[in-house]
């Protein structure tokens, strides 16, 4: 019913920048929170940043000051601008959204993207 399609991952040198994008499509009435998680090899998935439809953003301590999350509501798209990348940022990054479907009554579902690999290495 709803798909999240991510783009923008790749290989970058330490200190470099990347911008991830995630577009939602399907039977969408509204989108509550959108965010980015990451999974480092051998570890669990962790929150990187989240942005509600209204209100303040939330960041993991490890990325504060380096990453910026933003969203374009008319396009149902969320972005993650990643600057000053470090080797420890290497991970698969997943887009997440809490989506209200076009059902009556409105049903909210948690949706995940397929993941995009970010590799920070010289």
C-alpha positions as CSV (number, residue, x, y, z in Angstrom):
1,X,0.0,0.0,0.0
2,X,2.9,2.4,0.8
3,X,6.5,2.3,-0.5
4,X,9.6,4.1,0.6
5,X,12.3,4.5,-2.0
6,X,15.7,5.6,-0.9
7,X,18.6,7.0,-2.9
8,X,21.9,8.7,-2.4
9,X,24.1,6.2,-0.7
10,X,27.6,5.3,-1.9
11,X,31.3,5.5,-1.2
12,X,32.8,8.7,0.2
13,X,36.1,9.6,1.8
14,X,36.3,10.6,5.5
15,X,35.3,14.2,5.9
16,X,33.1,14.1,2.8
17,X,29.4,14.6,2.4
18,X,26.4,12.7,1.1
19,X,22.7,13.4,0.9
20,X,20.2,10.7,1.3
21,X,16.6,11.0,0.0
22,X,13.5,8.9,0.7
23,X,10.2,9.3,-1.2
24,X,7.0,7.8,0.0
25,X,4.3,6.8,-2.4
26,X,1.0,4.9,-2.3
27,X,-2.3,5.2,-0.4
28,X,-1.1,8.0,1.8
29,X,-3.5,10.3,3.8
30,X,-0.7,11.8,5.9
31,X,2.7,11.1,7.3
32,X,3.3,11.5,10.9
33,X,7.0,11.0,11.6
34,X,9.7,10.4,9.1
35,X,13.2,9.3,10.0
36,X,16.5,7.6,9.3
37,X,17.9,4.6,11.0
38,X,21.2,2.8,10.4
39,X,22.5,-0.7,10.9
40,X,26.2,-1.3,11.3
41,X,27.4,-4.8,10.4
42,X,26.9,-7.1,13.4
43,X,24.8,-4.6,15.4
44,X,21.2,-3.6,15.8
45,X,19.4,-0.9,14.0
46,X,19.7,2.5,15.6
47,X,17.9,5.8,15.2
48,X,20.0,8.5,13.4
49,X,17.5,11.3,13.1
50,X,13.7,11.8,13.0
51,X,11.4,14.7,12.1
52,X,7.7,14.8,12.9
53,X,5.2,16.6,10.8
54,X,5.3,19.4,13.3
55,X,7.8,20.0,16.0
56,X,11.5,19.6,16.7
57,X,13.9,17.2,15.1
58,X,15.7,14.5,17.0
59,X,19.3,13.3,16.5
60,X,21.5,10.6,17.8
61,X,24.3,12.1,19.9
62,X,26.9,10.6,17.5
63,X,25.6,12.7,14.5
64,X,24.6,16.0,16.2
65,X,26.2,18.9,14.4
66,X,27.1,16.8,11.4
67,X,23.8,15.5,10.0
68,X,20.7,17.4,9.2
69,X,17.3,15.9,8.6
70,X,14.6,17.8,6.6
71,X,11.3,16.9,4.8
72,X,9.3,18.2,1.9
73,X,5.7,17.5,2.9
74,X,4.0,18.1,-0.5
75,X,6.5,15.6,-2.0
76,X,6.3,13.1,0.9
77,X,10.0,13.1,1.0
78,X,12.6,13.1,3.7
79,X,16.3,14.0,3.3
80,X,19.4,13.4,5.4
81,X,22.3,15.7,4.7
82,X,25.5,14.0,6.1
83,X,28.6,16.2,6.5
84,X,32.0,15.5,8.0
85,X,31.5,11.8,7.5
86,X,33.6,9.3,9.6
87,X,34.4,5.7,9.0
88,X,32.2,4.8,11.9
89,X,29.2,6.2,9.9
90,X,29.6,3.2,7.5
91,X,26.3,1.4,7.6
92,X,23.1,0.5,5.8
93,X,20.7,3.5,6.2
94,X,17.0,2.8,6.4
95,X,14.2,5.3,5.9
96,X,11.2,5.0,8.2
97,X,7.8,6.6,8.2
98,X,4.6,6.4,10.2
99,X,2.0,6.7,7.6
100,X,-1.7,7.3,7.8
101,X,-3.5,5.3,5.1
102,X,-6.5,6.5,3.0
103,X,-8.8,4.2,4.9
104,X,-11.8,5.1,7.1
105,X,-11.1,5.3,9.9
106,X,-7.5,6.3,9.2
107,X,-5.1,3.4,9.9
108,X,-1.5,4.2,10.8
109,X,1.3,1.8,9.7
110,X,5.1,1.7,10.2
111,X,6.9,1.5,6.8
112,X,10.5,0.9,6.1
113,X,12.6,1.4,3.0
114,X,14.9,-1.2,1.5
115,X,18.1,0.4,2.8
116,X,21.0,2.2,1.1
117,X,24.6,1.5,1.9
118,X,26.9,4.3,3.0
119,X,30.6,3.5,3.0
120,X,33.1,6.0,4.5
121,X,36.6,5.0,3.6
122,X,39.8,6.3,2.1
